Amino acid sequence: MRVTQMMLSQSSLRNINQGYNRLATIQDQLATGKKITRASQDPVVAMKGMRYRSQVTEVEQFKRNLSEAYNWMDTADATLDKGTEVLQRIRELATQAANDTYNPTERANVAKEVAQLREHLESLGNTKNSNKYIFNGTNTTNAPIQNTTNLDRGIQALFDGTIPDLATVEVVHNGKIFKHVGTENGQHIFQDATQTTPAFGDANFNAGAIRLIIGQDETVTFLQPNRAHDPANPASQEVLTTAVRSNDIVVANANAVSVNSQSVEIELLKGVSVPVNINPSSVFSNALFGDLLRLERALEDGSVKGTELSGYIDNVFGHIDRFVTERAELGARINRVQMIENRLMEQEVSANRIMSENEDAEMEKVIIALMTQESIHRAALSSGARIIQPSLMDFLR
């Protein structure tokens, strides 16, 4: 085969150009620190890189979710802590006032402080985190306690027509919530909301229902079955009947405190969502504010004896227990979130390592390759200069 000067020149230039391409590739690796800059350079690395980057991005989003979960839980925990302190202070005040050495004026002064503490609890119920109400379930844009007048409508509201549907109200007495079930002889009957049977109208309703009977003259009677009743002993009462002071019940709108108990869940791992709020109806409820209003009225009522105040103290203890129970349950979830955080940190390290192994260039090898290719390029240029010698045309001028 005849080898011409043109063939030698074209071959030399082609090899030099290929050397430039290899130098450009190595230069890209040095500049970016990545094995490839275009998917066409290595489709397998590119496809794996997309999957690994998705994993890293997912972990980063879960870390942001963790921050949001901690904000919710820390705010709720701090609020429950303050609420517990308020209730403990109310219990201390009620215990002091239960001493019959306190005169009516002193008890009235105690009632003023209890009123201020109750209002503080109302503000705690409307606590916000990142402009979201944390004690209103999934309805985070609306305050759970919007109109405090709905917490106490007054007993006459049951008869003066201002409440057209009594099913929309709740009556609070002695730590219990009573709902309207019927009317007899102009008297309204309210049954313990936790008692599902017997229902109003059943044959055994009068003997088995825990209920309040409220008359238009503001007479209130509390009736409950005598658990110690012995059918064989007719002398034992079957139903216990107790007269209740009219100022010892509180009539409130059923929605005065939101009962939205839907969980606000945040996904912290793929397929793992954790509720970050508490059940607000377990702590902030008509029962809580109703019992505190009852305590205020009892302290302001000069006819109430110290021994009668012990019942109110027991009610406050019950609400403290609910706060502590909810806080304990919240603490257990915080511990779980912390374990999820540890697991997430391990996943982040693993995902970043795998992604780095897949697409990051080994700088030592790249630098060696650069020096090698540079030497090859210089040799190619030198050999090309020797091969492309003057031709016959240079002598025919």
C-alpha positions as a Python dict, from the first residue, in 0.01 Angstrom:
ca = {
    (1, 'M'): (0, 0, 0),
    (2, 'R'): (131, 342, -92),
    (3, 'V'): (155, 577, 205),
    (4, 'T'): (127, 938, 108),
    (5, 'Q'): (221, 1254, 285),
    (6, 'M'): (-148, 1341, 315),
    (7, 'M'): (-225, 1013, 491),
    (8, 'L'): (52, 1075, 741),
    (9, 'S'): (-70, 1428, 806),
    (10, 'Q'): (-435, 1326, 851),
    (11, 'S'): (-343, 1038, 1083),
    (12, 'S'): (-123, 1261, 1293),
    (13, 'L'): (-387, 1532, 1320),
    (14, 'R'): (-656, 1277, 1407),
    (15, 'N'): (-449, 1131, 1691),
    (16, 'I'): (-366, 1478, 1822),
    (17, 'N'): (-736, 1568, 1817),
    (18, 'Q'): (-823, 1250, 2008),
    (19, 'G'): (-559, 1343, 2262),
    (20, 'Y'): (-725, 1681, 2304),
    (21, 'N'): (-1059, 1506, 2366),
    (22, 'R'): (-904, 1288, 2635),
    (23, 'L'): (-743, 1593, 2793),
    (24, 'A'): (-1080, 1771, 2788),
    (25, 'T'): (-1244, 1475, 2964),
    (26, 'I'): (-978, 1466, 3233),
    (27, 'Q'): (-1002, 1844, 3271),
    (28, 'D'): (-1380, 1813, 3329),
    (29, 'Q'): (-1319, 1549, 3597),
    (30, 'L'): (-1068, 1775, 3772),
    (31, 'A'): (-1298, 2078, 3753),
    (32, 'T'): (-1617, 1903, 3865),
    (33, 'G'): (-1481, 1620, 4079),
    (34, 'K'): (-1721, 1383, 3897),
    (35, 'K'): (-1652, 1084, 3678),
    (36, 'I'): (-1893, 1202, 3409),
    (37, 'T'): (-2053, 1531, 3312),
    (38, 'R'): (-2290, 1390, 3050),
    (39, 'A'): (-2504, 1078, 3064),
    (40, 'S'): (-2367, 968, 2727),
    (41, 'Q'): (-2023, 924, 2881),
    (42, 'D'): (-2143, 634, 3101),
    (43, 'P'): (-2520, 558, 3100),
    (44, 'V'): (-2489, 305, 3383),
    (45, 'V'): (-2323, 554, 3619),
    (46, 'A'): (-2579, 817, 3517),
    (47, 'M'): (-2879, 593, 3592),
    (48, 'K'): (-2739, 482, 3926),
    (49, 'G'): (-2657, 844, 4011),
    (50, 'M'): (-3018, 951, 3954),
    (51, 'R'): (-3139, 681, 4192),
    (52, 'Y'): (-2878, 760, 4457),
    (53, 'R'): (-2946, 1133, 4435),
    (54, 'S'): (-3316, 1066, 4487),
    (55, 'Q'): (-3231, 876, 4806),
    (56, 'V'): (-3013, 1160, 4934),
    (57, 'T'): (-3281, 1419, 4852),
    (58, 'E'): (-3541, 1205, 5030),
    (59, 'V'): (-3326, 1184, 5342),
    (60, 'E'): (-3273, 1562, 5338),
    (61, 'Q'): (-3650, 1615, 5320),
    (62, 'F'): (-3704, 1377, 5611),
    (63, 'K'): (-3450, 1579, 5810),
    (64, 'R'): (-3655, 1893, 5744),
    (65, 'N'): (-3965, 1700, 5851),
    (66, 'L'): (-3785, 1606, 6172),
    (67, 'S'): (-3728, 1971, 6249),
    (68, 'E'): (-4100, 2042, 6200),
    (69, 'A'): (-4194, 1746, 6422),
    (70, 'Y'): (-3962, 1863, 6700),
    (71, 'N'): (-4111, 2214, 6680),
    (72, 'W'): (-4464, 2077, 6725),
    (73, 'M'): (-4374, 1837, 7003),
    (74, 'D'): (-4150, 2076, 7196),
    (75, 'T'): (-4416, 2347, 7184),
    (76, 'A'): (-4688, 2106, 7297),
    (77, 'D'): (-4469, 1969, 7577),
    (78, 'A'): (-4382, 2317, 7703),
    (79, 'T'): (-4749, 2419, 7693),
    (80, 'L'): (-4861, 2111, 7885),
    (81, 'D'): (-4588, 2181, 8139),
    (82, 'K'): (-4717, 2537, 8191),
    (83, 'G'): (-5074, 2412, 8204),
    (84, 'T'): (-4982, 2160, 8472),
    (85, 'E'): (-4816, 2435, 8675),
    (86, 'V'): (-5131, 2647, 8649),
    (87, 'L'): (-5352, 2361, 8767),
    (88, 'Q'): (-5118, 2284, 9055),
    (89, 'R'): (-5137, 2649, 9160),
    (90, 'I'): (-5518, 2633, 9144),
    (91, 'R'): (-5512, 2318, 9356),
    (92, 'E'): (-5294, 2491, 9613),
    (93, 'L'): (-5531, 2788, 9625),
    (94, 'A'): (-5835, 2563, 9662),
    (95, 'T'): (-5662, 2369, 9941),
    (96, 'Q'): (-5584, 2692, 10126),
    (97, 'A'): (-5937, 2820, 10082),
    (98, 'A'): (-6082, 2490, 10210),
    (99, 'N'): (-5962, 2596, 10553),
    (100, 'D'): (-6267, 2736, 10735),
    (101, 'T'): (-6048, 3001, 10892),
    (102, 'Y'): (-6073, 3185, 10559),
    (103, 'N'): (-6356, 3435, 10563),
    (104, 'P'): (-6577, 3507, 10257),
    (105, 'T'): (-6369, 3808, 10157),
    (106, 'E'): (-6047, 3609, 10156),
    (107, 'R'): (-6207, 3333, 9953),
    (108, 'A'): (-6339, 3590, 9706),
    (109, 'N'): (-5984, 3717, 9663),
    (110, 'V'): (-5869, 3363, 9597),
    (111, 'A'): (-6146, 3335, 9337),
    (112, 'K'): (-6001, 3635, 9153),
    (113, 'E'): (-5664, 3464, 9118),
    (114, 'V'): (-5834, 3143, 9004),
    (115, 'A'): (-6017, 3346, 8738),
    (116, 'Q'): (-5687, 3487, 8610),
    (117, 'L'): (-5533, 3142, 8603),
    (118, 'R'): (-5834, 3009, 8410),
    (119, 'E'): (-5793, 3284, 8151),
    (120, 'H'): (-5425, 3193, 8125),
    (121, 'L'): (-5526, 2833, 8054),
    (122, 'E'): (-5756, 2961, 7779),
    (123, 'S'): (-5460, 3139, 7619),
    (124, 'L'): (-5251, 2822, 7650),
    (125, 'G'): (-5525, 2634, 7466),
    (126, 'N'): (-5476, 2875, 7172),
    (127, 'T'): (-5100, 2819, 7154),
    (128, 'K'): (-4953, 2851, 6803),
    (129, 'N'): (-4642, 2706, 6643),
    (130, 'S'): (-4528, 2849, 6309),
    (131, 'N'): (-4862, 3032, 6289),
    (132, 'K'): (-5053, 2703, 6338),
    (133, 'Y'): (-5280, 2622, 6631),
    (134, 'I'): (-5145, 2300, 6781),
    (135, 'F'): (-5448, 2210, 6996),
    (136, 'N'): (-5711, 2201, 6723),
    (137, 'G'): (-5633, 1876, 6545),
    (138, 'T'): (-5591, 1916, 6170),
    (139, 'N'): (-5779, 2248, 6174),
    (140, 'T'): (-5461, 2444, 6241),
    (141, 'T'): (-5584, 2775, 6097),
    (142, 'N'): (-5861, 2834, 6354),
    (143, 'A'): (-5827, 2885, 6729),
    (144, 'P'): (-5979, 2603, 6938),
    (145, 'I'): (-6125, 2861, 7181),
    (146, 'Q'): (-6266, 3149, 6977),
    (147, 'N'): (-6538, 3294, 7200),
    (148, 'T'): (-6493, 3260, 7575),
    (149, 'T'): (-6853, 3366, 7639),
    (150, 'N'): (-6958, 3028, 7498),
    (151, 'L'): (-6785, 2863, 7794),
    (152, 'D'): (-7058, 2990, 8026),
    (153, 'R'): (-7401, 3063, 7877),
    (154, 'G'): (-7582, 3069, 8212),
    (155, 'I'): (-7858, 2843, 8335),
    (156, 'Q'): (-8136, 3073, 8214),
    (157, 'A'): (-8015, 3028, 7856),
    (158, 'L'): (-8176, 2685, 7873),
    (159, 'F'): (-8521, 2842, 7906),
    (160, 'D'): (-8516, 3190, 7753),
    (161, 'G'): (-8495, 3073, 7393),
    (162, 'T'): (-8143, 3196, 7323),
    (163, 'I'): (-8044, 2832, 7267),
    (164, 'P'): (-8296, 2693, 7016),
    (165, 'D'): (-8141, 2345, 7015),
    (166, 'L'): (-8032, 2213, 7353),
    (167, 'A'): (-7840, 1935, 7181),
    (168, 'T'): (-7578, 2200, 7105),
    (169, 'V'): (-7496, 2262, 7472),
    (170, 'E'): (-7316, 2071, 7745),
    (171, 'V'): (-7369, 2100, 8119),
    (172, 'V'): (-7062, 2058, 8340),
    (173, 'H'): (-7093, 1933, 8698),
    (174, 'N'): (-6847, 1761, 8927),
    (175, 'G'): (-6595, 1682, 8657),
    (176, 'K'): (-6855, 1533, 8424),
    (177, 'I'): (-7017, 1652, 8102),
    (178, 'F'): (-7391, 1603, 8064),
    (179, 'K'): (-7582, 1617, 7735),
    (180, 'H'): (-7948, 1697, 7687),
    (181, 'V'): (-8160, 1386, 7629),
    (182, 'G'): (-8517, 1506, 7686),
    (183, 'T'): (-8770, 1725, 7864),
    (184, 'E'): (-9036, 1624, 8114),
    (185, 'N'): (-9285, 1851, 8292),
    (186, 'G'): (-9095, 2160, 8178),
    (187, 'Q'): (-8772, 2027, 8323),
    (188, 'H'): (-8467, 1952, 8111),
    (189, 'I'): (-8292, 1620, 8157),
    (190, 'F'): (-7919, 1595, 8094),
    (191, 'Q'): (-7746, 1255, 8100),
    (192, 'D'): (-7381, 1176, 8166),
    (193, 'A'): (-7216, 1193, 7823),
    (194, 'T'): (-7006, 885, 7895),
    (195, 'Q'): (-7313, 672, 7968),
    (196, 'T'): (-7454, 519, 7651),
    (197, 'T'): (-7719, 304, 7819),
    (198, 'P'): (-7989, 321, 7935),
    (199, 'A'): (-8123, 571, 7682),
    (200, 'F'): (-8392, 825, 7757),
    (201, 'G'): (-8727, 654, 7722),
    (202, 'D'): (-8604, 309, 7822),
    (203, 'A'): (-8790, 133, 8098),
    (204, 'N'): (-8485, 131, 8324),
    (205, 'F'): (-8378, 490, 8250),
    (206, 'N'): (-8495, 635, 8581),
    (207, 'A'): (-8326, 358, 8778),
    (208, 'G'): (-7997, 340, 8586),
    (209, 'A'): (-7922, 680, 8432),
    (210, 'I'): (-7676, 928, 8579),
    (211, 'R'): (-7847, 1257, 8510),
    (212, 'L'): (-7919, 1616, 8603),
    (213, 'I'): (-8273, 1751, 8611),
    (214, 'I'): (-8286, 2129, 8571),
    (215, 'G'): (-8604, 2326, 8633),
    (216, 'Q'): (-8696, 2669, 8506),
    (217, 'D'): (-8681, 2799, 8863),
    (218, 'E'): (-8309, 2707, 8852),
    (219, 'T'): (-8354, 2407, 9079),
    (220, 'V'): (-8101, 2137, 8992),
    (221, 'T'): (-8119, 1775, 9104),
    (222, 'F'): (-7848, 1514, 9054),
    (223, 'L'): (-7962, 1152, 9034),
    (224, 'Q'): (-7749, 840, 9009),
    (225, 'P'): (-7796, 469, 9080),
    (226, 'N'): (-7691, 348, 9421),
    (227, 'R'): (-7421, 95, 9345),
    (228, 'A'): (-7458, -47, 9693),
    (229, 'H'): (-7829, -111, 9641),
    (230, 'D'): (-7940, -452, 9757),
    (231, 'P'): (-8268, -559, 9594),
    (232, 'A'): (-8324, -796, 9885),
    (233, 'N'): (-8317, -500, 10124),
    (234, 'P'): (-8600, -257, 10042),
    (235, 'A'): (-8459, -11, 10296),
    (236, 'S'): (-8159, 60, 10075),
    (237, 'Q'): (-8219, 336, 9822),
    (238, 'E'): (-8217, 239, 9457),
    (239, 'V'): (-8150, 593, 9330),
    (240, 'L'): (-7948, 857, 9511),
    (241, 'T'): (-8089, 1208, 9478),
    (242, 'T'): (-7884, 1517, 9559),
    (243, 'A'): (-7985, 1881, 9541),
    (244, 'V'): (-7729, 2091, 9351),
    (245, 'R'): (-7673, 2464, 9379),
    (246, 'S'): (-7765, 2640, 9057),
    (247, 'N'): (-7424, 2810, 9051),
    (248, 'D'): (-7256, 2470, 9070),
    (249, 'I'): (-7335, 2380, 8709),
    (250, 'V'): (-7196, 2544, 8398),
    (251, 'V'): (-7386, 2560, 8070),
    (252, 'A'): (-7150, 2581, 7772),
    (253, 'N'): (-7178, 2546, 7398),
    (254, 'A'): (-7070, 2200, 7291),
    (255, 'N'): (-6827, 2361, 7044),
    (256, 'A'): (-6699, 2627, 7287),
    (257, 'V'): (-6374, 2430, 7289),
    (258, 'S'): (-6293, 2254, 6963),
    (259, 'V'): (-6325, 1877, 6978),
    (260, 'N'): (-6120, 1818, 6663),
    (261, 'S'): (-5898, 1529, 6770),
    (262, 'Q'): (-5765, 1429, 6426),
    (263, 'S'): (-5394, 1353, 6430),
    (264, 'V'): (-5143, 1576, 6255),
    (265, 'E'): (-4898, 1324, 6111),
    (266, 'I'): (-4557, 1397, 5962),
    (267, 'E'): (-4369, 1141, 5753),
    (268, 'L'): (-4026, 1089, 5906),
    (269, 'L'): (-3921, 778, 5713),
    (270, 'K'): (-4052, 630, 5392),
    (271, 'G'): (-4393, 492, 5484),
    (272, 'V'): (-4352, 588, 5853),
    (273, 'S'): (-4565, 878, 5978),
    (274, 'V'): (-4573, 991, 6339),
    (275, 'P'): (-4852, 1201, 6499),
    (276, 'V'): (-4697, 1517, 6641),
    (277, 'N'): (-4999, 1666, 6820),
    (278, 'I'): (-5194, 1551, 7122),
    (279, 'N'): (-5564, 1487, 7168),
    (280, 'P'): (-5673, 1837, 7277),
    (281, 'S'): (-6010, 1720, 7410),
    (282, 'S'): (-5823, 1525, 7679),
    (283, 'V'): (-5680, 1844, 7830),
    (284, 'F'): (-5854, 2158, 7705),
    (285, 'S'): (-6226, 2092, 7722),
    (286, 'N'): (-6556, 2220, 7855),
    (287, 'A'): (-6503, 1993, 8153),
    (288, 'L'): (-6179, 2169, 8246),
    (289, 'F'): (-6304, 2526, 8214),
    (290, 'G'): (-6644, 2435, 8359),
    (291, 'D'): (-6487, 2290, 8673),
    (292, 'L'): (-6270, 2600, 8719),
    (293, 'L'): (-6576, 2823, 8680),
    (294, 'R'): (-6757, 2611, 8938),
    (295, 'L'): (-6461, 2651, 9175),
    (296, 'E'): (-6465, 3030, 9129),
    (297, 'R'): (-6835, 3046, 9210),
    (298, 'A'): (-6796, 2822, 9513),
    (299, 'L'): (-6520, 3048, 9645),
    (300, 'E'): (-6739, 3352, 9590),
    (301, 'D'): (-7038, 3186, 9761),
    (302, 'G'): (-7018, 3260, 10132),
    (303, 'S'): (-7251, 2969, 10213),
    (304, 'V'): (-7004, 2706, 10087),
    (305, 'K'): (-6817, 2533, 10366),
    (306, 'G'): (-6455, 2430, 10356),
    (307, 'T'): (-6540, 2060, 10349),
    (308, 'E'): (-6744, 2113, 10031),
    (309, 'L'): (-6440, 2253, 9852),
    (310, 'S'): (-6261, 1917, 9877),
    (311, 'G'): (-6473, 1791, 9586),
    (312, 'Y'): (-6345, 2073, 9367),
    (313, 'I'): (-5989, 1988, 9468),
    (314, 'D'): (-6047, 1628, 9354),
    (315, 'N'): (-6173, 1758, 9018),
    (316, 'V'): (-5857, 1965, 8973),
    (317, 'F'): (-5649, 1657, 9057),
    (318, 'G'): (-5832, 1471, 8781),
    (319, 'H'): (-5745, 1738, 8526),
    (320, 'I'): (-5381, 1739, 8638),
    (321, 'D'): (-5372, 1363, 8581),
    (322, 'R'): (-5503, 1413, 8226),
    (323, 'F'): (-5233, 1671, 8153),
    (324, 'V'): (-4965, 1440, 8293),
    (325, 'T'): (-5100, 1142, 8097),
    (326, 'E'): (-5100, 1334, 7769),
    (327, 'R'): (-4752, 1467, 7839),
    (328, 'A'): (-4624, 1115, 7913),
    (329, 'E'): (-4772, 987, 7588),
    (330, 'L'): (-4614, 1282, 7403),
    (331, 'G'): (-4279, 1208, 7569),
    (332, 'A'): (-4295, 849, 7445),
    (333, 'R'): (-4346, 975, 7091),
    (334, 'I'): (-4055, 1218, 7128),
    (335, 'N'): (-3833, 923, 7226),
    (336, 'R'): (-3949, 740, 6914),
    (337, 'V'): (-3872, 1043, 6696),
    (338, 'Q'): (-3523, 1059, 6845),
    (339, 'M'): (-3463, 696, 6749),
    (340, 'I'): (-3592, 771, 6399),
    (341, 'E'): (-3351, 1064, 6383),
    (342, 'N'): (-3056, 837, 6470),
    (343, 'R'): (-3163, 592, 6202),
    (344, 'L'): (-3205, 876, 5953),
    (345, 'M'): (-2854, 1005, 6023),
    (346, 'E'): (-2714, 659, 5948),
    (347, 'Q'): (-2913, 644, 5625),
    (348, 'E'): (-2781, 987, 5525),
    (349, 'V'): (-2419, 877, 5574),
    (350, 'S'): (-2481, 555, 5382),
    (351, 'A'): (-2664, 726, 5095),
    (352, 'N'): (-2396, 993, 5054),
    (353, 'R'): (-2119, 731, 5061),
    (354, 'I'): (-2286, 517, 4793),
    (355, 'M'): (-2354, 822, 4575),
    (356, 'S'): (-1992, 936, 4614),
    (357, 'E'): (-1855, 594, 4521),
    (358, 'N'): (-2075, 590, 4213),
    (359, 'E'): (-2005, 933, 4062),
    (360, 'D'): (-1713, 1104, 4238),
    (361, 'A'): (-1381, 1092, 4057),
    (362, 'E'): (-1071, 961, 4237),
    (363, 'M'): (-853, 1268, 4220),
    (364, 'E'): (-527, 1073, 4254),
    (365, 'K'): (-606, 865, 3946),
    (366, 'V'): (-730, 1168, 3756),
    (367, 'I'): (-409, 1364, 3823),
    (368, 'I'): (-194, 1066, 3717),
    (369, 'A'): (-408, 1026, 3404),
    (370, 'L'): (-368, 1399, 3330),
    (371, 'M'): (11, 1383, 3357),
    (372, 'T'): (21, 1068, 3145),
    (373, 'Q'): (-205, 1214, 2879),
    (374, 'E'): (-5, 1536, 2878),
    (375, 'S'): (315, 1340, 2812),
    (376, 'I'): (143, 1144, 2535),
    (377, 'H'): (13, 1467, 2383),
    (378, 'R'): (358, 1626, 2380),
    (379, 'A'): (505, 1313, 2221),
    (380, 'A'): (232, 1317, 1957),
    (381, 'L'): (304, 1678, 1874),
    (382, 'S'): (678, 1607, 1854),
    (383, 'S'): (633, 1304, 1629),
    (384, 'G'): (388, 1492, 1411),
    (385, 'A'): (638, 1769, 1358),
    (386, 'R'): (894, 1513, 1238),
    (387, 'I'): (654, 1322, 1014),
    (388, 'I'): (512, 1625, 832),
    (389, 'Q'): (832, 1705, 636),
    (390, 'P'): (867, 1938, 334),
    (391, 'S'): (713, 1785, 22),
    (392, 'L'): (810, 1804, -353),
    (393, 'M'): (583, 2104, -393),
    (394, 'D'): (809, 2307, -167),
    (395, 'F'): (1088, 2269, -432),
    (396, 'L'): (878, 2349, -743),
    (397, 'R'): (825, 2715, -672),
}
